[in-house]
Amino acid sequence: MMDVSFNTRLRILMIANSWMVVLVSELWNPWETSDASFPTKGDSSDKFRFLLNYAILAPSSHNSQPWLFNIVGDEIELYADRRRALPSVDPHDRELITSCGAALFHLQIALHHYGYSGRVRTFPRADDPDLLTSVGFGDRRNPSEEDEVLFRTIPKRRTNRMPFEQRPVPNDLLASLENAAKKEGAWLHVLRDESRRGKVADLVAEGDRVQMASASFRRELAAWIHPNRVVSHDGMPAYSMGMSGFGSGLAPLIVRTFDVGKGQAAKDRQLATGSPVLALIGSETDAPSDWLDAGRALAHVLLLARASEVWASFLNQPIEVPELRTKLRNELNVGGFPQLLLRMGYGADVKPTPRRTPGEILMRPLR
C-alpha cells in the first residue's frame, strides 16, 4: 500500500473541503427558495429560519449584508452587525441601519404572505443600540393583494447598474412609489425638472471625484469587489458592474490602486442623466429610527417598481459626502434629510448577487 505523508493527506483534505464549499454554494440558492417549503407544522424556530431566506434578499450597501438575527421563543430579533460596517463611506452606520430596514421589510412581507400580521417593536431596549427590532408572528390574517405582489417580486429584485432604456416610467406608478415610501414613514421625491436633474447629476460626479481621491475609500470598496470566479456569499461580483473575463480578476486591484474618479464621474453622470427616473428617498429627521424607516421605504419602493418591470440602482455619492449632502438638500429644496438617491428605468435582466445562508446570520445555533 502506498504510504501517503501527513502533509499530502492534509492537502487532499483541504482541496476536498474547498470543493465542498463550492458545491454547497452552487446547491444553495436563496433566489430560488420554494414557497411550498414553508414548514407549516414546524415550530417558531423552523418558521423563522425559513423566512430568513426572504429577508436576506434585501439590498445592502456594497452587498455587505450587515444584519444578524436571533430567534428567542416566538420572536426574532434583528441586530445591526457592525463588524460589517463601512467606516470610510458610512462612518455613522446610517446606510448600515438603512440596509437592516430593508431586510426587515422583506421579513414583514414574508410573514404577511404566510398569514401573519407581523408584530414589530423597534429599538426595544434602550441600552442596546445594536438591537434594532423584535418581530413576532402577530395575529393570523389574510395577505392583501399588494402583499402577494410584493412577496412574489422578492426573488426578482436585483440592483441593476446597467444603462436603462429611454422608455418613460408611467406617472401613476411613480405616484404609487411615493405613497409606498410614505406608508413606511419616509418620503420619495421624484426629480421631474430637467435642470435640477442635471445639477444632481453634477453632484453625483463630484461625489465620485471626492470619494475616489481617498485611498481609504478605495481600499474599502476594493475589499467588497470579488472577481467573478471567487466563491463568496457577500460583496459585489465584478459581473454586477458589467465586468467579465480577465478584467474581473483585476477589478479589485485597479480600484484599490488607482484614482479613477474622473472616469467614474463621467460614467455615473451619464447614467444619472440617461435614466428615465431620478428619485430621492428621505426623512423628516436624521436619527437611527429614520434610517430604519428609510430602509423599509426603500424595500417597498424597489419591490413595487420591480413588480412593474422597473429596475433600480443607487447613486448615493452626493449623500455619502457630507458637504454634498447639504448641497443636494438645498438644491432640491426638500424638507428633511436625503437618505438614498435612486435611478430607475426599464432594461435587460441582470444576475443576482450572492447571499449568506440563514445559518451564517443567526447569532447562535437553533436548539
Secondary structure, DSSP 4 states (H G I P E B T S, - for coil): -----HHHHHHHHHHHHHHHHHHHHHH--GGG--GGG--TTS-HHHHHHHHHHHHTTS--GGG---EEEEEETTEEEEEE-GGG--TTT-TTSHHHHHHHHHHHHHHHHHHHHTTB--EEEES--TT-TTEEEEEE--SB-PPPHHHHHHHHHGGG--B--SPPPSPPPPHHHHHHHHHHHHHTT-EEEE---HHHHHHHHHHHHHHHHHHHT-HHHHHHHHHTEE-TTS--SSSEEGGGGT--THHHHHHHHHHHHS--HHHHHHHHHHHHHHSSEEEEEEESS-SHHHHHHHHHHHHHHHHHHHHTT-EEEE--HHHHSHHHHHHHHHHHT-SSEEEEEEEEE-----PPPP---HHHHBSS---
